[in-house]
Amino acid sequence: MDHAHAAQIADQFTRQAADFARSPALHNDEALKRLVDAARPRAGDVSLDVACGPGTVVMAFAARIAHATGIDATAAMLDEARRIAGERKVSNVTWHQGDVYALPFADGSFDIVSCRFAFHHLQRPADAFAEMVRVCRSGGRVVLCDGVVSGDPAKADAFNRMELFRDPSTVEFRTLDYLAGLYGRHDLPSPAMEAHRLTVTMNQLVAHAFPENDDREGLHRMIWDSVEGDKLGMLAKRDGDDVQLSYSGVILSAVKP
């Protein structure tokens, strides 16, 4: 990760940490269950969640396995994770601050390695995925969840321009084919796939964003103007003075040979 991008990550996620910790979408029990179920957890397993943020996925795994670990680059996110774990009295968890491109764990350390909603922030997603595979034991499960862009290049480009404006730490949302292809590139079988959608409103999105130059009005206009022709590929539709938007996402999972 270059220094400028690392600074953007630290800035955005330090400012977003408290909102992330309170986000209903992140703490949605049904969505978390789908992700955990995709890993086929067993009582004696140990897991790692990469770019764990406020620890939502870590604690969902901790309820079903022996021990869950989270690693994130942003200290403020880990502070929220520790706070929430303390409030919930979750003790079978460990937190690390570190680099997704050089995970501080030995080969084959974990039965489950997961990452949710982070790959669009990565400049070198293939390298991060390689690290996830490295620290997963043979017979373990590698689970990746992220948003995906439309297969229409124009809509994909427009969506990524909006997301980069909304959150300057964004690098690029990729296609489903790209994310699924990471598994084959690292000698894993074709992953099982479960598509999902996350519905938000424009006003919610803008209110919780820290856009480029703090230009929330510009972000508002960008989304409002995208409705005609669904320019962002988000199934956008106006609702009074608001816009309903739908993020497309996928959960991918495979067993490491």
N, C-alpha and C positions, 0 to 999 in steps of 0.2 A: 504494500500500500504506500503510495507516495505521500510526502509530508503534507501537501495541500489537501489531498483527499482525507487523510487522517484527521486533519484539523476540522474539516467540514463534518466528518462523522462525530467527532467529539462535541462540536458546537451544537449540531442538530439534536443529538441524542441526550446530551446533558439538559437541553431545554425541554425535550419531549418526555423525559423520564417519568415525571409525576403523572402526566396525561396517559402515557402508556400503561402505567401501573393501574390506572382507574378505568381503562378502556373496556367497555362491555364486549366489543368484538374480540379482543384478545382473551378475555376471560369466559367466552362463550363455552359452556360445558359440552354442548353437542359437538362443536367444532374440535375441541380438545380431545374428546373421546375418539373421534374419527382418526385423528393423527396418532394417538397412542395405540389404538387398535391396529393401525397399519403396521406398527412395529411388532405386533404379536408378543407382547411382554409376558415374561414368566416371573414368578415370585422371587427367584434367586438372581435375576439379572441386575447388571449395573449399566447405567446409561450416561451419555454425554449429549447435552444440547449446545450446539455451536451458535454463537451470537445470541445468547439466551435472553437478552434484554432484562425485564423485571422478573424473570424466572417462572413465567406462567407454565411453559411446557415442562420445565424441570419438576415443578411441584405436581403436575398432572401425572408424570411418570412415577414420582416418588410414592404416590398413593397405591401403586400396583407392583412395584419392584423392590429389591433390597436397598439400592442406593442410586441416587441421581445427582449428576454433576452438571453445572452450567459454566460456560466461559463467555465472556464478553469483553470488548475493548473499552467500554465506557464505564468509569467508576460510578457515576450517578445511577446508571441502570442497575448495577450490582448492589448499590446501597438500597434501592427500592426492593430488589429481590430478597435481600437479607431481612428487611423490615417486614415484608409480607410473610416470609417463612416464619419469622418470629411470632407474628400475630396469629398465624394458623397453627403454631406449635408443630411445624414440620421439621423434624430433626435429621432425617436420613438424606440430607442434601449437602453439597459442597460447592463453593463458588470460587472461580478463578478469573483474574483479569489477564487477558492475553490476546495473541495474534492468531486469527483464523488460518493464516498461511503457514504457521509454525506452531501447531498445537503442542503444549508442553506435557505430552503423555507418550508412553512407550507404545510400540506397535502392538495391536491386538489387545488394548486395555479394556475395551467395552463391548458388551453384548448388543447394545443399541446406540447408534449415533444418529442424531437428528439435527435438522436446521429448519426453522420456520420464519418466513417473511424477511429474509436477510440477503438472499443472493442478488437481488437487484441493487444492493449497495456495494457489491464487490467488483473491483476492477479485474480480478483474476479468479473468476468463479471455478474454472477447471482446477486451479491449484488448491483452492479451498476444499473442493470436493475430493481431490486426491488425499488431502490430509484426513478428511472424514473417513475415507476408505482405509487408510493406513492404521488408524487407531481402533478400527473395528476388528474384532476377532473373526476368524474363519467360522462360518455358521451364524454370525451375527447379522443384524439388520441395519441397513442404511436408509434413512427416511428423509426426504427433502420435500418441503412445502414452500411454494412461493406463488405470487401472482404471475400471470402469463399474458402476453399481448396478443392482439388479433393476428391472424395469418395474413391480413391485408397490410402490405408494407406501409401504405400511406396512413392508415389508422394506427399502426404500431408506432410510426415516427411521431405522429401528433400526440399520442398517449405519452410517450416518453418525454416529449418536450414539456407537456403539462406537468408530469411528475417531477422532472428536474427543476422546473420553476417552483413547484409546491414545496419540494424538499431538495435543496442543492446538494445533499449528500447522496442522492440517487445517482447511479451510474447508468443502468439500463435494465428494464424488464425484458426478459427473453421470451422466445416462443416455447411452446410445449415441446416441440421437436428438439430444441436445443437442450432443455433441461433433461429430457428423457435420454438424449444421446450421451450425456455425461456418464451414465451407467456403463454403456458399452465401451466408451473410451477408457474406462478404468477396470475393464475385465469383469464387470458384474453382469448378470443376466438382465434381460429387458425388464424394467420395473413394472409392478402393478400400479395402476393409475386410478385415482378417484378425483373427479372434477368437483369443484364447489364454486359458489359465488358469494360475494360479500356486498351487501347493499348498503349504501351510505347516501346522504344528501349533500348537495353542494355546500349548503350553509354549515353543516357539521364539519365537512372537510376543510373549509376555509377557516373556520373558527379555531381549529386546532393545529393549523399549519404555521410554519415559520418560513414563508416563501422568500425568494430572492428579493433583497432590499426591503423586506417586510411589506411587499406590495400585495396585500390581500385583495384590494379592489381589482388589480390586474388579473389575479388568479380567478376571481369571481367572473370577470368578463370572459376569460379564456374558456371556462367551463360553460357558461351561459351560451356563448357563441358556437359551442360544439354540438349543440342539440340537433340542429338542422343537418340531416345526413348522418347522424351518429358518428361524427368525425373522430372520436376517441375510441370507438369500438366498445363503449361502456353501456350500451342499451339506454342511453340518456333520454329522459323525458321530463318536460317541465311540469311542475306542480305548484301553481300559483307563482309566488316569487322565489321558488326553490327549484332545484333539479334533482331528480332521482338518478343515481348512478350505480352501476354494478361492476365490481372488480371480478375478473375471472381468475380462478386459482386452481392449483392441482396439488395433490399429495402423491408422491412417488415413493415406492418402497421396493427393496430387493434384498435377498440374502447374499452375503459375501461368500464365494466358494471357499 
